[in-house]
Amino acid sequence: MLTSIQKLAKVWILAAIVSFAAPVQEGTKPLSAYHETNSVQFTPDAGTWRTATLGPWALGTRLNEGKPLDKRLNLYVVIPGKQYHSAGSPEYDHNLVVNALTHEKAREWDIFWCFVLDPKLTDDFRSEHDLLAAAQQSFFPADLFDVEDIPGHEVLREKTDVQSLDDLKRFRHKDRSLPRVLILPAHLAVSGTAEEELPKLP
């Protein structure tokens, strides 16, 4: 028969195993985002599934269905951007832009990568309207233009596997121009709320 101490030790071991095996909840940290140029708070729902990430930043817990759906709202990750900066990984500097507020009701969001392709475009995008307008504009790359000239070329390569100018052909217009901003579905979706930030107390 087991002694009381042996029984207690067995319980401790079992508890430790359960604790180690339990998935950690991630994606609950509120994030700052822009809505129509205003700063808002985007709060991803807690979950136990995989996390949607960009470099060192967590965007929320991934939903099972990553295919974009019409019923979802849009969360744009704009690269490069000035809102989020990493001294260790500056290639991931970005802005977050949402296309709606949820009024305290959690909604599902499709994530879109937004890459600034035109090196001469220095706008710091803070609204869906400006993003879509820039995506409809085009530019003709200079004679010596290379992938390395694209401001966020490292992340563009990571997310789309664009390694050379030939890989950009699929994004060209009929006149061989390129969109100033390239917006692509990330095939990632998260759930959360987007609310106006409360004014800070004096």
N, C-alpha and C positions, 0 to 999 in steps of 0.2 A: 504494500500500500504506500501511496505517496504521502510524505509528510506535508504539513501545512506550508513550510517554506518551499518545498518542491512544487506544490500546487500554485503558490503565489508566483514563483519564477516562471512557471509555464504560462500563466496569464500574461505576465509582462512580455514574454517573448512573442506570444500571439498578438498582443496589442501593437508591439513594435512592427511586426510584419504587416499588419493591416494598415498602420499609419504610413509605412514605406510604400505600400502598393497603391494607396489612394491617390487619385490624380489631383494635382494642385490646381486650384481655381485661378485663372488668369484673365486679363482683359478687363479688369474693373476700374483701372486708374482713369480718372477723367482726363480728357485731352482738350486743348484749346483748338478751335477751328474758326473759319470765317464763314459768315453767311451774309451775302450782299454787302460785303466790305466790313461788316461789324464782327467783333470778336464774340464767339459763343462757346459754350461748353458742350463737348461731345463726350457722353459717358457710355462706354460699351457695357453690355450685360455680362455678368459673371457666367462662367461656364467651365466645363471640364474637358473640352475638346481641344484641338490644335489651335494655336494662336496665329492670326494673320500679322505678319511683321514686315517692317522695312528697316533693314539694318538694325540698329540698337533699339528701335521703337516698336512697341506692341500696339496694334490698331484694334484689337479685340479678338474674341473667340470666334473661330471660323464656323459658319453654318455648314450643314451637310451638303446643301445644294449650292454650288459655286457659280452655276450658270446664271447670267443676268436675267432678271425677271422684271416685267413692266410694273408690277405692284410695288417694287422696292424704290426707296429713295437712293440718292447718289452721294457717295463720299469720294471726293476727288483728292488724289495725292499728287501735288504739283512739284515737279523736280526740274530745276532747283527752286528753292524758296528760302525766305529769310526767317520764317516763323520758328522752325526747328533746326537747330545747329548742333553738330557734334564735332568737337575739336579733334577727336580721334578718327572719325569717319565722315569728313566733310562732303564726300560724294553723295551721302544720303540726305543732305540738307533739303528741306521741303516745306511746303505749306499744306494744310488740310482745309478743304472747302466743302461745305455741305449745301445742298440745294433746297433745304427746308428746315423748319423747326418742328418738333414733335409735340410740344405742349404737354410734357410730362408723360407721354405715352410712348413706350418702346416700339420702335419700328425696325424693319429689316433694311439693310443698306448694301447696295452693290458698290464695290470698290473699283475705281478707275485710276490707272496710271496716266499721268499727264506729263509728257516730256516736251520741254522747250527745245525745238530743233534749230531754230534760227539764232545764231550767236549774237545778232544785233538786237534781239528782243530782250530787253532788260526789265520788263514789267514784273512787279511782285503781285501775282494774281491772288485776288481775295473775293472773287465772286464767280458763280457759274456763268453768268452772262458774259463776262469778259473772257473767260476761258473758251466758251463756245465760239465767240466772235473771233478770237485769235486762231482757233482750230480751222475756221473757214477761210482765213487769210493764207496766202502762200508766198514763198520766196524762191528765188533761183540761187542755188549754191554758187559760190565763187569758184573760179577755175581750179584753184588748189584746195578746195574744200575737202575735208576728210572727216571721218567719224569722230576722230579725236577733237574736232572743233565744236561738236555738240556739247552744250554745257553739262548735261547729265549723262554723258556717254557711258560711264561705268555702270550706272543702274539700268540704262537702256539695254546694254549688252546682257546684264544679268536677267532682266525680265523678259526680253524679246529675242535674245540670241543674235542681235545685230552685231556682226563682227567687222563688216566692211561696207563700202558704198554700195556694192551690188546688193547687199541685204536690205537696203533702203528702197529698192525698186518697187517693192509691193506697196509702198506708201506714196509713190509719186502720182501726180496728176497727169492727165494726157499731154499737157504741155511740158512735162518733165520737171515741173516745180514741186516743191515739198510743202506740206502744211507747216505754218510757223509753230504751232503746238500740235503734237500728236497725242490723241486721247484713245486709250485702249482699255478694254475690260480686263481686270486682273483675274477674273474667274475666282474671286474671293468675295464672300459676303459675311457681314457681321450684323448683330442686333444691338440697338442702343437708343439713347435719347439725345436730342440736340436742343439745348435751351439757351436763352439769353443769359449772359453772365450777370450774377447779382452785383450791384454796386458795392464797392469796398467801403467798409465803415471808416470814418475819419479817425 
